[in-house]
Amino acid sequence: MKQAHHDLDDATLRFNLWLTQVVVIGVALFGSLFVHGWAGTLDLFRLPAPGAFLWAILVAALVVGSSIVMDRFLPRSWQDDGSINERIFTGLSIGRTVILCCLIGFGEEWLFRGVIQAFIGNLWTSVFFTLVHVRYLSKPLLVGSVFVTSWLLGWLLEASGCLLPSILAHIVIDLLLALYIQHGCSVRGGTWNDTGRE
């Protein structure tokens, strides 16, 4: 699977990601209408209590902070996924980065939390969410990180009763980590001169 990613140039890799998100949103729409109907689907997107957004920001801060600590202080070999995220986000404009992160956060939360979690609960949804991120499966640290992140996003849905806090947290996580990569902060991205990487 990693080799397949390396065979694609960066533009094709990004195009595939955009296309995947459109498909995810389409599947989420049909799945949501099937599981919840029109009224139930609209109810998923109702405004929660204001405190739910604070919890979403706290979850996002925890995940982003943990990711940065891992990137800075743990061995690169534990976290190397083939530099796919670096290839996707490096050189992408801020506007496109924001749109892409919004699409990913919206689509994945609607599908996994809004549809799948309704069937199998948060625990098994988090297992499935982790397995879908195939390129991380050979790295136990990344598997654990994705699982915990997914579980926290699912908990936000359970605590608030709606999707908006989970969507907000997912978008903030992806956007901040994308900006972290783009601004040359990531050790794994190979931009830190004092690490000997170029």
Secondary structure, 3 states (H helix, E strand, C coil): CHHHHHCCCHHHHHHHHHHHHHHHHHHHHHHHHHHHHHHHHHHHCCCCCHHHHHHHHHHHHHHHHHHHHHHHHCCHHHCCCCCHHHHHHCCCCHHHHHHHHHHHHHHHHHHHHHHHHHHHHHHHHHHHHHHHCHHHCCCHHHHHHHHHHHHHHHHHHHHHCCCHHHHHHHHHHHHHHHHHHHCCCCCCCCCCHHHCCC
